Amino acid sequence: MPRIKIAIVGLGKIARDQHVPALAANEQFELIAVASPHSRLEGLPHYTDLETLLRAVPEVSAVALCTTPQVRYDTARYALQQGRHVLLEKPPGMTVTEVLELARLATQKQLALFATWHSRHARAVQPARAWLAGRTLRSVRVDWKEDVRVWHPGQTWIWRAGGLGVFDPGINALSILTRIIPGGLILKDADLSFPSNCETPIAASLQLACAGGAPVHMQLDFLHPGNPCWDITVDTDGGRLQLLMGGSVMRLDDQPVATAPAEEYPGLYAQFAQLVRAREIDVDLAPLQLVADAFLCGRRVEVEPFVE
């Protein structure tokens, strides 16, 4: 079976750290070009934008879009119109409507479209989902905290409208929750802390409810000092489940549980290869919808300016 010739659009930190090595390790793909206005990848043809790339390298059949969310829709739409399969880094777009339109276009063109949630591929997420199935949930606690200066140094786009602010990491927690919690989630209340010089929040407190009524409390913080805290605790009628370190570690009643090795981005590309071969769509908007709901109904609290 011929390898899928793919290009990366937007060669930032996440593309270099995760997408490039994941593609190099996957025999189903061949990375043959990059489009990025300011960055290059040694050994590959480089173009400033996708339109120029596709004119110069028409054999590209799929693109991985790692641009900032603010420009992702236009780029993805162009790729689909040109007959290319599309992988979307998270978040898949600035708005729910944008992504729905991309899904409609991909269906019309019979192309693969993959709205990725890399945290769902963490090694303990699927075992946690299986363990929670059939159990009655009593309460859920999420603490998702990191230092933006460490993880997004100098990335001003994250503070502009559409950049999500603290929801850029927080949506990872929501992607795990909407994967492991049976029956879905409803946002009940939210407090969003906006620095006076930013258009997106730097911290947030969310109250949600599971389909069965169990409360979910989520605390997000983008100014957390020291090591990041990416933890989820679920109390059930059958014991306590903890997902720690972003879903890579699982504990049951404080005892570690062995899980099979898994890597997030290799898992994404294994799934994308299947979608491309079948020309299918995988677009789950539940995490993005909950973020949109928080912006719709959350109370805005102004806090001191953010200083890099």
C-alpha positions, 0 to 999 in steps of 0.5 A: 500500500503506498504511503500517504504523502503529507505536509505540515502547515504551521511549524511551531513548537507542537509540530516540531516536538510531536507531529514531526517525530510521530510522522517519522515513526509511522510507516503509513505516512511520508512527510514531504513538505512544510508550509510555515511563514517563519520556520523551516524543517531541514531536509524538506521543501519549505513554503510560506503558505499552503496555497504555494505549497500545493502548487509546487508539490501537488502530490501532497494528499493530506495536510496536518494543520498546526497553525494558530486557531485564528487562521485554521478555518480558512486554511482547512477549507482551502485544503478540502476544496483542493481535494486534500485530507485534513488533520486539525490540531486541537482546538479544531477551530475558533468556533463550533460553526467553523468546524461544522462547516468543515465537516459538511465540506469534507462529507461533500468532497468525500475526504477525511477530516480528523478533529484531534484530541491528543489527550484521549490517546494517553495510555490510561484514558481508555482503561479509565473509560472501561472501568467507569462503564456501568458504575454510578458516579458520585463526584468528579474533581479536575485540577488542570494547572500549568505555567504558561510562561513555560509551555507557551513562551512568547506566544501572544496569539493565545491571549487574543480572541480565539486563542482560548487562554487557559482553555488551550490546556483546559480543553485537554481535560475536557477532551478526556472527561467527555471520553471517559464519563458516560452520558455526557456533561452539561456546564452549569456555572463558570467564573473566568479570570481575564487579565486586564490586558488580555482577550482570553482568560488566565484562570477559570472555575467551572461547575458541570454535571454528568448525565446522571447528576453527579457534580463536576468541579474543574479548576484551571490555572495558567500561572501555576508555579513548578511542575504542572498538575493535570489530574482528574479524580472520579468518586463512584459507588465502586471506588475512586479513580484517579487519572494523573499526569494528563491521563498517563497514570491510573490509580484505583483507591490510591493503588497504581494500575498497570496500563499498556504503553501508548503515546498520544501523537503516534496514536493520532496518526495511526487513527488518521491513516485509517480515516484517510484510507476510508475517506471518513470523518472523525469530528467530536465537538463536545470539548469545544462546545463546553468551552464555548458554553463557558464563554457564553455563560461564564462570569468575567472577573478582571485580574491584574495584567499578564506580564511575560 
